[in-house]
């Protein structure tokens, strides 16, 4: 579930839906292997994992989730800025390292690894979240612990102490289970393009207005976020073709057309 060996059009039973490898396309450039920009998670995110969590520490640092290794790295797996050439610089801290082509050196952009969109782990966590919202928190914890137990097994033959199974006393009520699932999604689906949607979804919950911004700024007060995001940009517009085909549809606020009434979404 962590690194899926999908070569060419070979599928994997744990990947429910994926973007297949296309030999003429350019994948995500990892920064230290080339140019054009990079993804640089915060140190807070690195530190948020339980010590020894396979998802952070396996392989060369951030495991299936991130980091690159150069000479002089600290025990935590973080690496100092280094110059490979007079004008080359590298950012400090963890770097994305997920679903990389391990036998392709630093040139991770040109490989035949498919990009998972939905994995079995997500089906489990969606079910856990649904059970919690229905008031079945004990069932939700059971399914949440399935993901954590799999992480403890690491490569499959390991038995790590972390992440431990949650006991009922640790998550005594629905809000605490909700928070735990939210965090587990962050760890499990790091760099899989899930987090933005989770933050916006959480922002829309009752009493959670501004959740995503306050959450990010509390972890990285120097983040270049401008202090706010225009509200309507948290949602995509409804395609005009769909509205033309069904005039009863309303448009998300900020995109023209007939806006949806307050509290109503298409």
N, C-alpha and C positions, 0 to 999 in steps of 0.2 A: 504493500500500500504506500510505501514511502518513495522508493525509486522503482518505477515500473519499467521493466525491460521490454519496451515496445519497439521493435526494429522493423522499419518499413511499414507494412500494413498489418503486421501481426498484432492481434488484440490481446487484452489481458482481462481475465475474469473479474478482477477487482476494479477495473476502470469501466464505469457504466457508459460514459460518453466522452469522446476525445476528438481532438483535431489531429488528423493523420499527417504524418511526415510528408512534406512536399519538397523534392530535391532542389527546386529553383528558388525557394524562398529564403529569406534571411531571418533567423530567429533572434532572440534577445541577446544583445551584446552585454557581457558581464563586466565591462569597465576595465578590469585589470588585464583582459585578453585583447583589448582593442579600444576603439574610440566610440564616439557618438553618444556618450552618456552612460549612466549606471543607476542601479537601484541601491540605495544605501539605508538600510533599516537603522533605527536608533539603538544605542547601547541599552536603553531601557528594555527594548524588546528582547535583546539577547539575554539580559539578566532575568527576564520574567519567567523563563523556563526553570523547572526544578533542576537542581544540580544532578547531572548524570542522565538527564532525559535524552534518550536515543535521538530524538528529532533535532537536538542541538549539537550533540557531541560526537556522533558517529563519523567515521572517516577522518576528514581533515579540519574539523572545527565546528561549523554549523550543521554538520551532518547533511541530512537530506534537506535541510532548511537554509543554511548559509555559511559563509566565510571562506576566505582564501588564506593559504598558508605561505609565508615567506620566512626567511631566516630571522631569528630573533623574536619570534612570537612569544607572547606571554603564556603562562600556564592556563589562562582562561581561553586561549585560542584566538585572542585578538592580536592583530599585527600592526606594528608601527608603519608610518608612511615610509616608503622606500623609493629610491630612484633607480630604474633599470637603465636609463640613459639620461644625459644632462637635462633634457627638457621633459622627461617623463615623471609624473608624480602619481601617487596612489593614496586614496583616502584611508584614514585610520578606521578601524572598527570592522564589524561583520559585513560580508558581502553575500548576495544571493548565490546559492550553490545547489539549487534544487533541480532535479531532473536533468542534470548535466550529462554530457557524453564523457564518461570517465576515461575512455581510452583515446580521447581526441585532444589531449593537452589543454591549453588555454583557449583554443579555438572552439568554444562551445556553441557558436552560432551556426556552424555547419555540421549538422548531425541528423541522424534518422530517428531520433526519439520523439514519439508522439506527445502532444500536449493534452493532459487529462482535463476535462471540464467538470465532470462529476465522478466521484469515486464512491465506493461502497461505504467508506468512512462517513461521507456526508449524508448518505441515506440513514445511517444509524443516528447521527447527531440531529438530523431533522426530526426523526421519530422521537428521540429523547426530548427535544424541545416541545414537540406537540403534546407529548404525555404530560410534561410539566405544566403547560398552559391549561390542560384539561383537569389539573388538580392531582395527577398521579405522579407525584414527585419521586416516590420510591422506585417506580418503574423507570422514570427518567434517569435516576442515578445509576441503576443497573446497566442501562445502555451506554451512558456516559463512561462508566468504568470499563466497558468493552474496548473503547478506544485507548484508554490509558493502559489497560493490560496488554494490548497489542504493542504499544510503544515500549513497555518494559521488556518484551521479548526481543527487541532490537532486530537483529538480522534473522531471528527465528529460533536460535538455539540459546539465547541469553536469558538471564533472569536478573534483571536490574531492580533495585529498590524503588526507583522513581521512573515515572510518576505513579505514586501509590493510588490504590483504590480509595475513593471518597467514602467515608462512613456517614451514616445518617446524621450523626452529631455535628459533623463539619458543615453539612448543608441542611439546616433544620427547617427551612421553609421554602416556599416557591420562589421568592426573589433571589435567595442565595443559590438555588439550583440554576435559575435563569442566568445569573452572573457567571457561574462555573461553566455552563455550556458555551456562553459567549466567549469566554477566555479560551476554552478548549478549541473552538473554531479558529481562533487567532493562531494558536500553536500548530494545529493540525493542517490548516490550509494556507499557511504563510506563503506568499508569492504565487498564489493560485487565483488572484484577482477576485477574492471573496470579501476582503475586509471592508472596502469602501461601502459595499451594499449592506453589510452587517451594521456598520456605524450609522448609516443613514436610516436603516430600518429601526435601530435602537433609538435614534433621535426622534422618531415619530411616535414612540410609545408614550403613554400618559405619564407626565411628570419627568420626562427625559429630554425636554427641549434643550438643545445645545449640547447634548451629551457628547457627540463625536468631537466637537471643537474643544470643549473643556478637557476631554480625555486626552487628546493629542497634545494640547498645550501644557498639561500637567506633566507629561512625560518628556516633552521637548520644548521648553519655554522659548528657545531661540528659533523654532521652526518658522519658515517663511510662509506663513499662512494668511497674512494680512488681517488676522483677527476674526474673519468671518467669511462665509461663503454665501452668495446670493441664494435665497431659499429655493427659487424655482429650478436652479441648476442641480439640485439633488435628485431630480427626476428627468428622464428623457421625455421628449415630446411624443405624443401619439402620432404615428405616421399618417400623413394626410390621406393616403390611399385607403386606410382603414376607416377614417372618418367619412370619406366620400361614399364608401360602400355601406356604411351604417351611420346615417345622420344622427341617430340617437346618442352616439358617443360624444363625450365632451373632451375638451383639450386640457392638458395640464396647464396650470397657471403660468404665465410668462411667455407662452409660445403663440399668442394670438388666437384667433378663432373663438369659439364659444367655450369659455372657461367652465370648469366643473364647479358646482355649488360648494360652499364651504363644507369640509368634512367628507366630500365625495371624491373618490378617485375612479378613473375608468376601469 
